Amino acid sequence: MTKLSNFAYPVICKNSSLRSQYIVKFTDAGVEVRPIIAGNIQRQPFYSKYIRETYDLPGAEFVHNCGFYFGNYPELTNEDFEILKDCLRHH
């Protein structure tokens, strides 16, 4: 049997404080989270090795500060989905 699955669910919060709250909820529930891939790539350590110029990138900076993702894979169970739903609820 073959299944197709996107590798992650991205979450973009209204602000970095809300992002921090969600990261705590996910972490406390045992769900691994990661920063949105690259975010503002200018802030990645390798960037300054190769490129000296930086630019004002407010959208990338917003994603960098307010976004994260959690993984997705075909073996997620109904219990896993309940945990994820609970983590995404804002109380």
C-alpha positions in Angstrom: 0.0 0.0 0.0 1.3 3.5 -0.9 0.4 6.6 1.0 1.2 10.2 0.2 1.8 12.7 3.0 3.1 16.3 3.2 6.0 16.3 5.7 4.7 18.9 8.0 1.9 21.3 9.1 3.1 24.9 9.3 1.7 27.2 12.0 2.0 31.0 11.7 1.0 32.9 14.9 -0.1 36.5 15.2 3.0 37.4 17.3 6.1 35.8 18.8 4.5 35.7 22.3 1.7 33.5 21.0 4.2 31.3 19.1 6.1 30.8 22.4 2.9 29.7 24.2 2.1 27.2 21.4 5.6 25.8 21.4 5.3 25.2 25.2 1.9 23.4 24.6 3.3 21.2 21.9 6.5 20.4 23.8 4.6 19.6 27.0 2.4 17.2 25.0 5.5 15.5 23.6 5.2 16.8 20.1 8.4 17.9 18.4 8.3 21.3 16.7 10.8 23.1 14.4 11.2 26.6 13.1 9.8 27.2 9.7 12.5 26.2 7.3 15.0 29.0 6.9 12.6 31.7 8.2 14.7 34.8 7.4 17.5 33.0 5.6 19.7 36.1 6.3 19.8 35.1 9.9 21.1 31.6 9.2 24.8 31.2 10.2 26.0 30.2 6.7 24.5 33.3 5.1 27.2 35.8 6.2 30.0 33.6 5.0 28.8 34.0 1.4 26.8 37.2 1.2 27.6 40.5 2.8 24.5 42.4 1.9 21.3 42.2 3.9 17.9 43.5 3.1 14.8 44.5 4.9 12.5 41.4 4.6 9.6 42.0 6.9 7.6 39.0 5.7 10.5 36.6 6.2 11.2 38.2 9.6 7.6 37.7 10.6 7.7 34.0 9.6 11.1 33.6 11.4 9.7 35.0 14.6 6.1 33.8 14.6 6.2 30.5 12.7 6.9 26.9 13.5 5.9 23.5 12.1 5.1 20.0 13.5 5.6 16.8 11.6 3.1 14.8 9.6 3.5 11.2 8.6 1.1 8.4 7.5 1.3 6.5 10.8 -0.3 9.2 12.9 -3.1 7.7 14.9 -6.5 9.1 16.0 -4.9 9.6 19.4 -2.1 11.6 17.8 -4.6 13.8 16.0 -6.5 14.4 19.3 -3.2 15.5 20.9 -2.5 17.9 17.9 -6.0 19.3 18.0 -5.6 20.0 21.7 -2.3 21.7 21.2 -3.8 23.9 18.5 -6.7 25.1 20.6 -6.1 28.6 22.0 -7.6 28.9 25.5 
